[in-house]
């Protein structure tokens, strides 16, 4: 017997993780105009950075989040400067940029595997569990949901009230016109790559804390993150919020449906992708386009 309250809580938790992990992907795609498959490794890198602080029960979780944000952001900005910016300046094709991102991701993934090992590991920090009626929620989930909400609110004000935020929106809408108005495109793109990957690193810490940590952690959730980004409308942060909620609900209610039919819950993402296909047939540019 499934409790509707528990399913809704699980859906909000899933949506919060997708929102944090997908924000950087949709913003960087909106500015750089290519899908960065190495983005999965920024999620994993953040999770491994968290291991330094959470390998013992008395680890400081918020310090792990801060360091994961900074390290993942730095590696992302360095990757853009050293790999992708030179390719873009040479007017490399979209396919070449995609292949370069896959190659970079492969290097990062195997570097982490050799550094930290390929076996699954776990954070040792213990989380309190709260029961509200039949609904179970952990302290980790509460922090994850709060972080996602605060991120959404902060980004709304950043994108609408600050000069840098308006510059990001301008470049995403019309890069040529933005350059004519005097916006330093390269600085804005670099800032976005840093900030976006930083959020991916934070999402990695939450993912590892809720499951297990291994070098394929980011890659395992990359497809649903891409799905959320595409469904929301590539480059649209507000569309991403709606898409994250929709796919979070679809995935968790899909578990109930699959269990009722006697099928493996491993197929739950298939339901989310069917919704994605259906929506894109009606709105090819996503929900917010």
DRENZADO-382537 format. One line per 10 residues: their letters; for each residue x, y, z negated of C-alpha. Coordinates in steps of 0.05 Angstrom, whole numbers, plus 5000, padded with zeros to 4 digits. Each point is the difference from the previous one (the first is absolute). Example, Ala and Ser with C-alpha at 12.3 -4.5 7.8 and 13.67 -1.06 7.14 Angstrom:
AS> 5246,4910,4844  5027,5069,5013
This chain:
XXXXXXXXXX> 5000,5000,5000  5029,5067,5021  4990,5064,4962  4985,5060,5044  5034,5047,4951  5065,4960,5003  4998,4998,5076  4992,5076,5002  5058,5009,4952  5044,4953,5041
XXXXXXXXXX> 4980,5039,5063  5020,5066,4969  5067,4971,4979  5013,4973,5070  4978,5066,5031  5046,5039,4954  5060,4958,5020  4984,5008,5074  4991,5075,4991  5068,5008,4967
XXXXXXXXXX> 5036,4955,5050  4964,5027,5061  5008,5075,4987  5072,5003,5023  4987,4957,5061  4943,5042,5026  5037,5066,4987  5065,4978,5032  4964,4969,5059  4961,5065,5009
XXXXXXXXXX> 5066,5038,5006  5048,4951,5032  4949,4966,5046  5024,4928,4993  4985,4942,4953  5057,4990,4952  5003,4926,4982  5059,5012,4953  4949,5034,4955  4986,4932,4969
XXXXXXXXXX> 5071,4998,4973  4991,5068,4965  4944,4967,4961  5045,4942,4982  5058,5045,4983  4958,5038,4950  4979,4935,4968  5072,4978,4992  5020,5067,4971  4946,4988,4948
XXXXXXXXXX> 5033,4935,4981  5058,5040,4969  4952,5028,4948  4948,4945,4993  5044,4938,4995  4988,5004,4924  4934,5006,4962  5019,5068,4972  5012,5031,5069  4975,5070,5015
XXXXXXXXXX> 4949,4994,5056  4995,5074,5018  5076,5005,5006  4997,4941,5048  4948,5038,5042  5043,5063,5003  5063,4963,5020  4963,4958,5052  4971,5064,5030  5068,5034,5005
XXXXXXXXXX> 5040,4940,5026  4948,4979,5052  4992,5072,5022  5075,5010,5007  5010,4936,5041  4941,5020,5044  5026,5070,5012  5070,4972,5014  4970,4950,5049  4964,5055,5037
XXXXXXXXXX> 5063,5043,5003  5048,4946,5021  4957,4955,5043  4934,5028,5023  5015,5074,5010  5058,4986,5049  4954,4953,5039  4944,5051,5002  5047,5055,5023  5022,4954,5057
XXXXXXXXXX> 4926,4993,5018  5001,4925,4987  4936,4963,5018  4948,4978,4948  5020,4927,5011  5073,5015,4985  4981,5037,4936  4957,4942,4978  5055,4950,5013  5050,5044,4962
XXXXXXXXXX> 4952,5002,4940  4994,4924,5001  5076,4993,5004  5009,5049,4942  4948,4963,4960  5035,4934,5012  5066,5030,4976  4968,5031,4937  4961,4936,4984  5060,4955,5004
XXXXXXXXXX> 5044,5049,4963  4950,4999,4942  4995,4924,5004  5075,4993,4995  5005,5052,4944  4943,4977,4956  4987,4929,5024  4946,4967,5042  4963,4966,4943  4938,5031,4971
XXXXXXXXXX> 5011,5041,4937  4952,5033,4951  5001,5063,4958  5000,4984,4926  4957,5058,4977  4935,4977,4969  4934,5037,5012  4940,5006,4954  4935,4970,5025  4934,5034,4988
XXXXXXXXXX> 4932,4966,5004  4939,5044,5013  4942,4951,5000  5018,4949,5052  5049,5046,5035  5075,4990,4988  5049,5056,5014  5074,5005,4983  5041,5059,4978  5039,4994,5065
XXXXXXXXXX> 4937,5007,5042  4978,5062,4961  5068,5033,5014  4997,4979,5073  4930,5029,5010  5019,5064,4963  5063,5007,5042  4962,4992,5065  4947,5051,4979  5052,5051,4978
XXXXXXXXXX> 5039,4988,5065  4937,5012,5042  4983,5064,4962  5072,5026,5001  5008,4985,5075  4934,5035,5015  5025,5064,4967  5069,4991,5031  4973,4992,5071  4950,5056,4995
XXXXXXXXXX> 5032,5052,4954  5076,4997,5010  5042,5024,5058  5034,4932,5008  4934,4964,4999  4971,5045,5053  5063,4990,5041  4990,4924,4997  4928,5007,5024  5021,5048,5056
XXXXXXXXXX> 5054,4953,5026  4954,4940,4996  4947,5038,5040  5044,5034,5052  5076,4992,4994  5016,5047,5058  4956,5056,4975  5028,4991,4929  5071,5008,5026  4981,5064,5037
XXXXXXXXXX> 4973,5030,4935  5068,4992,4967  4989,4937,4959  5064,4961,4990  4974,4933,5024  5061,4959,4979  4998,5025,4928  4926,4985,4994  5008,4931,5030  5058,4984,4954
XXXXXXXXXX> 4960,5023,4939  4942,4957,5022  5043,4938,5009  5030,5010,4931  4933,5012,4965  4962,4946,5038  5052,4946,4986  5003,5023,4928  4926,4984,4993  5013,4933,5034
XXXXXXXXXX> 5053,4985,4948  4951,5017,4944  4949,4953,5032  5054,4946,5002  5010,5005,4924  4925,4992,4989  4995,4942,5048  5059,4964,4968  4973,5013,4930  4933,4969,5019
XXXXXXXXXX> 5028,4940,5038  5072,4979,5011  5062,5033,5028  5036,4971,5061  5033,5028,5064  4937,4989,5042  4954,5038,4952  4992,5062,5045  4994,4959,5064  4943,4959,4969
XXXXXXXXXX> 4956,5062,4992  5023,5038,5062  4944,4976,5045  4943,5022,4954  5036,5067,4991  5004,5008,5075  4926,4981,5003  4982,5054,4950  5042,5051,5037  4968,4984,5068
XXXXXXXXXX> 4929,4995,4973  5006,5068,4965  5028,5033,5063  5075,5003,5009  5027,5063,4967  4936,5013,4960  5010,4998,4925  4925,5009,4986  4983,4944,5048  5050,4957,4964
XXXXXXXXXX> 4963,5009,4934  4934,4977,5031  5034,4942,5036  5036,4977,4937  4934,4998,4962  4965,4964,5057  5053,4946,5009  5008,4991,4925  4926,4985,4994  5001,4955,5062
XXXXXXXXXX> 5059,4960,4975  4972,4987,4931  4928,4987,5021  5031,4956,5054  5029,4956,4945  4930,4989,4973  4972,4984,5069  5056,4952,5017  4995,4965,4933  4925,4992,5010
XXXXXXXXXX> 5012,4969,5068  5053,4953,4972  5056,5032,5040  5069,5021,4978  5004,5071,4973  5064,5008,5041  4954,5020,5056  4975,5062,4963  5042,5047,5042  4966,4972,5062
XXXXXXXXXX> 4935,5031,4977  5035,5068,4990  5030,4995,5070  4932,4982,5030  4973,5064,4969  5060,5038,5029  4986,4973,5070  4926,5016,4994  5012,5072,4977  5053,5012,5054
XXXXXXXXX> 4953,4976,5054  4952,5055,4979  5052,5052,4980  5065,4984,5036  5039,5055,4964  4979,4979,4930  4950,5024,4949  5027,5071,4993  5012,5015,5073
